[in-house]
Amino acid sequence: MQDEDDNPGIRREIRSKYRELIQSVQQNREDMLSPSNNKLTEVLEEANKLFKDVRQSREAALDAQLLVVTSDLGKEKASQLAAEGAAFDPTAFTEHLLSYMGLNRLNDGEDEQPIGDAIGYLPPDAWHKVAQRAESCFRAAPSFHYMMGSFHAEPPPPKQRMERQRKAPGKEVKRIMPTQLKKMGGSHQEATEKEVERILGYLKTYYQDDPTSPISYYEFVIDPKSFSRTVENIFHMSFLIRDGLARMYYDNYKLPCIAPVEEGEVEAGGSSIRKQCIVSISPKQWKELIEGYDIRVTMIDPSNMQPE
């Protein structure tokens, strides 16, 4: 069964739905600008559902185009709502404030204060009343008071430093130097060359069994039972590609494949044009590749086992 991420039918259906949404927004633009119309919200919710299945760049480009169209429409709709809303009227606000403060326009009380050119008088506690009402809108921290008197910010007296007496030197102990390994590099290089030749033998054997069937790169190097051996196989495989003994290419599904290079195809001095890349793999990716390719048995037996 073909993977949904690579199924052209499903990909084509997702792109078609995106185009329908874009066309719907463009055609119903005047209706969506109405404050009582929620069609724009429904379009965005449908776009969020489609975005969960986006896997390719063409689908992402259509999603970005839909986002631009809906953003412009939402901005225009918001500007209309702001224009239709009630503006701030300072005169009406002043009238409400004076009424709350208890403005007296008729009687001239002894303790009441005139308010300038305006007609009327305010009670003595008018501003105090406003202050109490405004105080509930702010949460100020209480003032800090020292409970044990004043605080003297003086540094503490320095402590006297006690000098330790040095021990008298005793008998010198002979130091044992670790044994240095001098031939480790050569033996490691020989083991690497043998492992590379052994992997090349496996690659040629699988290729000669069926030359027309491509060999998947990940199925060849991955050991489903050992992550460390998988990393070693990738490392040794890089030497074969570097020396021109193997080549990598993409199949019809854009998946990496590998094949040996015949002796007549190997160019002297590696004069052919090559491309370099860094292959990285983590334990999480290793498990995902095993499940994705359904790998159950390794194609490269461990070095302590001989091929049949």
Rosetta blueprint (number, residue, H / E / L):
1 M L
2 Q L
3 D L
4 E H
5 D H
6 D H
7 N L
8 P H
9 G H
10 I H
11 R H
12 R H
13 E H
14 I H
15 R H
16 S H
17 K H
18 Y H
19 R H
20 E H
21 L H
22 I H
23 Q H
24 S H
25 V H
26 Q H
27 Q H
28 N L
29 R H
30 E H
31 D H
32 M H
33 L L
34 S L
35 P L
36 S L
37 N L
38 N L
39 K H
40 L H
41 T H
42 E H
43 V H
44 L H
45 E H
46 E H
47 A H
48 N H
49 K H
50 L H
51 F H
52 K L
53 D L
54 V L
55 R L
56 Q L
57 S H
58 R H
59 E H
60 A H
61 A H
62 L H
63 D H
64 A H
65 Q H
66 L H
67 L H
68 V H
69 V H
70 T H
71 S H
72 D H
73 L H
74 G H
75 K H
76 E H
77 K H
78 A H
79 S H
80 Q H
81 L H
82 A H
83 A H
84 E H
85 G L
86 A L
87 A L
88 F L
89 D L
90 P H
91 T H
92 A H
93 F H
94 T H
95 E H
96 H H
97 L H
98 L H
99 S H
100 Y H
101 M H
102 G L
103 L L
104 N E
105 R L
106 L L
107 N L
108 D L
109 G L
110 E L
111 D L
112 E L
113 Q E
114 P E
115 I L
116 G L
117 D L
118 A L
119 I L
120 G L
121 Y E
122 L E
123 P L
124 P L
125 D L
126 A H
127 W H
128 H H
129 K H
130 V H
131 A H
132 Q H
133 R H
134 A H
135 E H
136 S L
137 C L
138 F L
139 R L
140 A L
141 A L
142 P L
143 S L
144 F L
145 H L
146 Y L
147 M L
148 M L
149 G L
150 S L
151 F L
152 H L
153 A L
154 E L
155 P L
156 P L
157 P L
158 P L
159 K L
160 Q L
161 R L
162 M L
163 E L
164 R L
165 Q L
166 R L
167 K L
168 A L
169 P L
170 G L
171 K L
172 E L
173 V L
174 K L
175 R L
176 I L
177 M L
178 P L
179 T L
180 Q L
181 L L
182 K L
183 K L
184 M H
185 G H
186 G H
187 S H
188 H H
189 Q H
190 E H
191 A H
192 T H
193 E H
194 K H
195 E H
196 V H
197 E H
198 R H
199 I H
200 L H
201 G H
202 Y H
203 L H
204 K H
205 T H
206 Y H
207 Y H
208 Q H
209 D H
210 D L
211 P L
212 T L
213 S L
214 P L
215 I E
216 S E
217 Y H
218 Y H
219 E H
220 F H
221 V H
222 I L
223 D L
224 P L
225 K L
226 S L
227 F H
228 S H
229 R H
230 T H
231 V H
232 E H
233 N H
234 I H
235 F H
236 H H
237 M H
238 S H
239 F H
240 L H
241 I H
242 R H
243 D L
244 G L
245 L L
246 A E
247 R E
248 M E
249 Y E
250 Y E
251 D L
252 N L
253 Y L
254 K L
255 L L
256 P E
257 C E
258 I E
259 A E
260 P E
261 V L
262 E L
263 E H
264 G H
265 E H
266 V L
267 E L
268 A H
269 G H
270 G H
271 S L
272 S L
273 I L
274 R L
275 K L
276 Q L
277 C L
278 I L
279 V L
280 S L
281 I L
282 S L
283 P H
284 K H
285 Q H
286 W H
287 K H
288 E H
289 L H
290 I H
291 E H
292 G H
293 Y H
294 D L
295 I L
296 R L
297 V L
298 T L
299 M L
300 I L
301 D L
302 P L
303 S L
304 N L
305 M L
306 Q L
307 P L
308 E L
